[in-house]
Amino acid sequence: MKVQPVFKPTTAQPETADPLQAARALGELLGRTPELRAYLNALKAVNHDPAVRKLSAQMRACQSAIQWGKDVARNAAESERLEAELEALPVIQSYHKDEAAIRRILLAVDEIVSREAGVDFAANAKRSCCG
């Protein structure tokens, strides 16, 4: 199957583009990807999983105790154990897989936009300390 370019210049005149319209189109296309849909579903599953919520609350309690200097060594060890338990959950493993898939796509998009625009797109899309 041959892929047709989305934008084809029709005249020798310099093209002008509405960047907001182009961004909306890009966002719409990204929103249709199975990778983004899978990532958003995985994120929702993580946010609603009772085991994730329980382990996260326990980890926050350990971190709070560490910040207050309460039994630091024991709480640090417990926090690491809880994190390993969290990472072993299938819902978390699925989330990481889907996150990696959409990240690859977003990095490729960033590379293409950066090359075409002639500026490091993602780096310049962040708020500056003064903005």
Secondary structure by P-SEA (a helix, b strand, c coil): cccccccccccccbbbbcaaaaaaaaaaaaaacaaaaaaaaaaaaaaacaaaaaaaaaaaaaaaaaaaccaaaaaaaaaaaaaaaaaacaaaaaaaaaaaaaaaaaaaaaaaaaaaacccccccccccccc
